[in-house]
């Protein structure tokens, strides 16, 4: 069957219910399933983005059910979300500090999902009116008209797109936009959501730096810093709801607790050199755990802006310094006793 004819047939399955005040947007119903969708006719779009989104699903975004290219533009069938925009919610005094914090963390989850797609999807127009608060209280990212797929070989954006006040410098053609472009816009949104929270201001300053390499490297780092600003300290392995990850984390923590007891029972069968190496490695793991929970290295500019290998070096160097201090103190106390 001809592709255009096939798409026209599929479009005929959607019954228009009523138009919205937004131009080219209509509430429709799939007559085969009875489900309600938001039908959009787009004139500015990247078709590949909508095709990718039509194959994935997340509770953090407005999911794309289908898309059809016509002579008039791209027809998109998007999940209908009951709720209000974050822009509207921020005008409501009942939308309290706790609600704002939840919305900020939900936005990080939405960015993590989009950036984790293969290839990564960059929204490029994160702002209060493009975040919906659904009827369960969850914040969800909508409107992918400006979105693009990340192509590492690009040197700069060829199309200037975004919203003034939110758009990062690279969106004006200085560099190619990537995940850090969304982080910049999210930082600008946080300025509106938390105008007087000094702890969040630190997160905002890092997220909105002019130089891309000085911002958070990814949404996960930004989320972790936000949680610390909010006084939330998640234990690694339990940040996500995946049972397999949590089971593995429990196993690792159990092994960490048992290692000292194993050393005591096997000490006679190990040389001093082996014992020293094992104790150092155990301490390095504990330093990594501490840094992961508290965001220690992310708060220090030198380590935060560099590569993963430099962060590993930071963990090991810190562990070595602590280990040497411990040995000196232990030896000194042993001499006194």
C-alpha positions in Angstrom: 0.0 0.0 0.0 1.2 3.5 -0.8 2.7 5.1 2.3 0.7 8.3 2.1 -2.5 6.3 1.6 -1.6 4.1 4.5 -1.1 7.2 6.7 -4.4 8.7 5.6 -6.1 5.5 6.6 -4.5 5.5 10.0 -5.5 9.2 10.5 -9.1 8.3 9.7 -9.2 6.2 12.9 -9.0 9.4 15.0 -12.3 11.2 15.6 -12.0 14.9 16.3 -13.9 15.9 19.5 -13.2 19.6 19.8 -10.5 22.1 18.9 -8.4 23.9 21.6 -7.6 27.5 21.8 -4.1 26.8 20.7 -3.8 27.0 17.0 -3.6 23.6 15.2 -4.4 21.6 18.3 -7.4 19.3 18.7 -8.7 16.8 21.1 -9.3 13.5 19.3 -10.3 9.9 20.1 -8.9 6.7 18.7 -12.1 5.0 17.6 -10.4 1.6 17.8 -9.4 1.9 21.5 -11.5 4.8 22.8 -8.3 6.6 24.1 -8.0 10.4 24.0 -5.1 12.1 22.4 -3.9 15.6 21.6 -3.6 16.1 17.9 -1.1 18.7 16.7 -0.2 20.0 13.3 3.4 21.2 13.3 5.1 23.3 10.7 8.4 23.5 12.6 9.7 20.1 13.7 12.4 17.4 13.4 10.5 14.3 12.2 13.3 12.0 13.4 12.7 13.2 17.0 9.0 12.3 16.9 9.7 9.0 15.3 12.1 8.1 18.1 9.7 9.3 20.7 6.9 7.2 19.2 8.9 4.1 20.0 9.6 4.9 23.7 7.5 5.5 26.8 8.1 7.4 30.0 6.0 8.7 32.9 8.1 11.9 32.8 7.1 13.2 29.4 4.0 13.6 27.2 4.3 10.3 25.2 4.0 10.4 21.4 1.5 7.8 20.1 2.0 8.3 16.4 3.1 10.9 13.8 2.2 11.3 10.2 3.9 13.6 7.6 1.4 15.4 5.3 1.5 18.2 2.8 0.5 20.6 5.5 3.1 19.5 8.0 3.6 16.8 10.7 0.5 15.5 12.4 1.3 14.3 15.9 -0.9 12.2 18.2 0.3 13.0 21.6 -0.8 11.7 25.0 -3.5 14.0 26.6 -2.4 15.0 30.0 -5.0 16.3 32.5 -3.5 19.1 34.6 -2.0 22.5 34.3 1.3 24.0 33.2 4.0 24.8 35.7 3.7 28.4 34.6 0.0 28.3 35.8 0.9 26.4 39.0 3.6 28.9 40.0 0.8 31.6 40.1 -1.1 29.5 42.7 -0.2 30.2 46.3 -1.3 26.6 47.2 1.6 25.3 45.0 4.0 25.3 48.0 7.7 24.8 48.4 7.4 21.0 48.6 5.5 21.0 45.3 8.2 23.1 43.7 10.9 20.8 44.9 9.1 17.7 43.6 8.6 19.4 40.2 12.3 20.3 40.0 13.3 16.7 40.7 10.7 15.4 38.2 12.2 17.7 35.6 15.6 16.1 36.2 14.0 12.7 35.7 12.5 13.8 32.4 15.9 15.1 31.2 17.6 11.9 32.3 15.1 9.9 30.2 15.4 12.0 27.1 19.2 12.2 27.3 19.4 8.5 27.9 17.6 7.6 24.6 19.8 6.3 21.8 20.6 8.7 20.2 20.1 11.3 23.0 17.2 13.7 22.5 17.7 17.3 23.5 14.5 19.2 24.3 16.0 22.7 23.7 13.0 24.6 24.9 12.6 23.8 28.6 10.5 26.5 30.3 7.6 26.8 32.7 4.9 26.6 30.0 6.5 23.4 28.6 6.2 21.5 31.9 2.8 20.0 32.8 1.8 19.2 36.4 -0.6 16.2 35.9 -3.5 15.3 38.1 -1.3 13.0 40.2 1.1 15.9 41.0 3.9 14.7 38.7 5.7 17.2 36.5 6.1 16.1 32.9 7.9 17.7 30.0 5.9 18.5 26.9 6.3 20.1 23.5 9.1 18.7 21.4 8.9 21.1 18.5 12.4 22.4 19.1 13.9 19.1 20.1 16.8 17.5 18.1 18.8 14.3 18.2 22.4 14.6 19.3 25.0 14.2 16.6 28.5 14.3 18.1 30.1 15.4 14.8 28.2 18.7 14.8 30.3 21.8 15.6 27.4 24.3 16.0 23.6 24.6 15.8 22.6 25.6 12.3 19.1 26.7 13.3 18.6 29.3 16.0 15.8 28.0 18.1 14.6 28.3 21.7 13.0 30.8 24.1 14.7 34.1 25.1 15.7 34.0 28.7 16.0 30.2 28.7 18.1 29.5 25.6 21.8 28.6 26.3 24.5 30.6 24.4 25.3 27.6 22.1 21.7 27.8 20.8 22.7 31.1 19.1 25.2 29.3 16.9 28.4 29.3 19.0 28.5 25.6 19.5 26.4 22.5 18.9 23.8 22.0 21.6 23.9 18.9 23.7 22.6 17.6 27.1 24.2 20.6 28.9 21.9 22.9 26.8 18.9 21.5 28.6 20.7 21.8 31.9 21.2 25.5 31.2 17.5 26.0 30.5 16.5 24.0 33.6 18.8 26.2 35.7 17.0 29.3 34.3 13.7 27.7 35.3 14.9 27.1 38.8 15.7 30.8 39.1 11.9 31.4 38.7 10.9 28.5 41.0 13.3 29.3 43.8 14.1 33.0 43.7 15.3 33.3 47.3 16.7 29.8 48.2 20.5 30.4 48.6 21.3 26.6 48.5 19.5 26.2 45.2 21.2 29.4 43.9 24.5 27.4 44.0 23.0 24.8 41.7 21.6 27.5 39.4 25.0 29.2 39.1 26.7 25.9 38.0 23.9 24.9 35.7 23.8 28.3 33.9 27.6 28.9 33.3 28.3 30.4 29.9 31.0 27.8 29.2 29.3 24.4 28.5 32.2 22.4 30.1 31.7 24.2 33.4 28.1 23.2 33.8 26.8 19.9 35.2 27.9 17.1 32.8 24.5 15.5 32.9 21.0 15.6 34.5 22.0 13.0 37.1 24.7 15.2 38.5 22.3 18.2 38.6 19.6 16.1 40.3 22.1 14.9 43.0 23.1 18.5 43.7 19.5 19.6 43.9 18.7 16.8 46.4 21.6 17.9 48.5 20.3 21.5 48.4 16.9 20.2 49.5 18.5 18.1 52.3 17.8 14.8 50.6 20.7 12.3 50.7 20.0 9.1 48.7 22.1 6.0 49.3 23.7 4.9 46.0 21.9 1.8 44.6 18.5 2.9 46.0 18.1 6.1 43.9 16.1 4.2 41.3 13.2 1.8 41.9 14.8 -1.1 39.9 14.7 -4.2 42.2 17.7 -5.7 40.5 19.8 -2.6 41.3 18.6 -2.5 44.9 19.4 -6.2 45.4 22.9 -5.7 44.0 23.4 -2.7 46.2 22.4 -4.7 49.3 24.8 -7.5 48.3 27.7 -5.0 47.9 26.9 -3.3 51.2 26.8 -6.7 52.9 30.2 -7.6 51.5 31.6 -4.2 52.7 30.4 -4.9 56.2 31.7 -8.5 56.2 35.2 -7.6 54.9 36.7 -6.5 58.3 35.4 -9.8 59.9 37.0 -11.8 57.0 40.3 -10.0 57.6 40.3 -10.9 61.2 39.7 -14.6 60.5 42.1 -14.8 57.5 44.8 -12.4 58.8 47.2 -15.2 59.6 47.1 -16.4 56.0 47.8 -13.0 54.4 51.0 -11.1 54.1 51.2 -7.5 55.4 51.5 -6.2 51.9 48.2 -7.9 50.8 46.5 -6.7 54.0 47.6 -3.2 53.3 46.4 -3.2 49.7 43.0 -4.7 50.6 42.5 -2.2 53.4 43.4 0.6 51.1 40.9 -0.6 48.4 38.2 -1.0 51.0 38.8 2.6 52.2 38.8 3.8 48.5 35.4 2.3 48.1 34.2 4.0 51.3 35.5 7.3 50.1 33.7 6.9 46.8 30.5 6.0 48.7 30.9 9.2 50.8 31.6 11.4 47.8 28.6 9.8 45.9 26.2 10.5 48.8 27.4 14.0 49.6 28.4 15.2 46.1 31.8 16.1 47.6 33.7 16.2 44.3 30.8 17.9 42.4 31.1 20.8 44.8 34.8 21.3 44.0 35.2 23.1 40.7 38.5 21.4 39.8 37.1 17.8 39.9 33.6 18.7 38.7 34.5 20.1 35.3 37.1 17.4 34.4 36.9 13.9 33.1 35.8 10.7 34.8 39.4 9.5 35.0 40.3 12.6 37.0 37.5 12.0 39.4 38.7 8.4 39.9 42.2 9.9 40.6 40.5 12.3 43.1 38.9 9.3 44.9 42.1 7.4 45.1 44.2 10.4 46.1 41.8 11.3 48.9 41.7 7.7 50.0 45.5 7.6 50.0 45.8 10.8 52.1 43.2 9.5 54.6 45.0 6.1 54.7 48.4 7.8 55.4 47.0 10.0 58.1 45.3 6.9 59.7 48.6 5.0 59.6 50.5 7.9 61.2 47.9 8.3 64.0 47.7 4.5 64.5 51.5 4.2 64.7 51.9 7.1 67.0 49.2 5.7 69.4 50.9 2.3 69.3 54.2 3.9 70.3 52.6 5.8 73.2 50.8 2.6 74.4 
